[in-house]
Amino acid sequence: MPIMSMIKGTMAKGGKAVYGASVGILMLEAQFPRIPGDMGNALSWPFPVHYKIVRGASPDLVVRRRAENMLTPFIDAARELVADGVDGITTNCGFLSLFQAELAAAVPVPVMTSSLMQWDMVARLIPHGRRPGILTINASSLSPDHLSAAGVPLDAPIVTTEGRRMFTRAILDNEPEMDIDLARADNIEAAIELASDPTIGGIILECTNMIPYAADIRAATGLPVYSIYNLVMWFQASLRPPRFPSHEDS
């Protein structure tokens, strides 16, 4: 038998600059510590991701000032991620739900801007008569526009870490140091306050920097916790579905 007839599937296809990182993440430009679990710490992911920093997009600007004048830079960065070779795009700030429609229209790949986009699915999953609650880094800036853009009802129950000891200030003021124990305590206390509402059946973490504390929140409240980590894991599985052995191999 000719050798070439025995070699199958050896022709590789090109067309991308980067391979193996299906998920592209649009990053704010920040200096606060990104501990393991944080979306911006590459060690948080069990698969490769591809980051793109949007220069000038500070936490304060994006959260407290509605990312004013930043739509074009985010679109440009999203297009660069696609040109690099990613198959889907997400962001590292839940407040970027404001740009969901525009970013999705600007690139030819799926876009998922905010953890808040889980609302409808979570509402269907939790027990009848219960509803999701939202834990946010800054309730005073989380406007009806942010909620509507993510498909969240305007009467959604919301509790914040804002005004506590560490977490919100360190992130939004972009401080170079953060006391992790105090940040964890802020998240746990806010989650317990949210869970004190007997109608709450699950907690959605708006802020991507809350991921490291999700297990603590679950332990403290007994409620399921839905973060951007959940959502990106699902997103990755849709962009790169796992391949299973054929029945002959099982």
C-alpha positions, 0 to 999 in steps of 0.5 A: 500500500502506498505510504500516502494512502496510510496517512490520513488527516495530516493537512493542517489549516491556518488562517489565525495568528494564535491557536489554542485560546478560543476565549478572548477577554477584554481587560480593563487597564488596572493595577490592583492585585489579581489573585488566583480565581480573578478573571484577569489571572491566567492561572484561574483557567483550566484552558488557555485564554487570550487577553487584550487590555483596553488602554484607558479603561480604568475601573473607575471610568467603566464602573462609576462613569459608564465607560464614557467615550470608550465604546470605540476602543472596546470595539477596536480591541474586540476586532483585534482579538478576532484578528488574533484568532479567538472564537468568542469574546468576553470581558472582565467587568459586569458593567460592560453589559452597556456595550453588549449590543454594539460589541456583538454587532461589531465582530463575527464571533459570539460576545458575552459581556457580563455575568448578569446575562445569566439572570434568565437561566438562573431564574429558571433553574432555582426553586419555584417562587424564588428569584436570583439576587445580585451581588455587585461591587457598586450598586449606586452605579448599576443603573437600569440601563446596565440591567436592561442590557443584560436582560435583568428585571429592574426590580431585581434584588441587589446588594453591594460591597460598596461602603464596606472596608476593602473590596470596592475601594481597592478595585475601583480606586485601583489600589496596588495592594488589597487585604484579601481577608478583608475583601473576602469578609466584605463579600461574605457579609454582603452575600449574607445580607442578600440571602437574608431575603427569603425569596432569594434562591441563588446569587449572581456575582456581577463583579468578575473580581468576586470569583475568588470568594464564590466558595466562601459565599456558598458556604456562608449562605447555602445558596448556589453562586453563579459567577462569570467563571461559570459562564466562561466555562460554559462559553468555552465548552460551546466554542471548543466542545470536548471530543469523546472516545468512539464506542469502539474505544470505550 
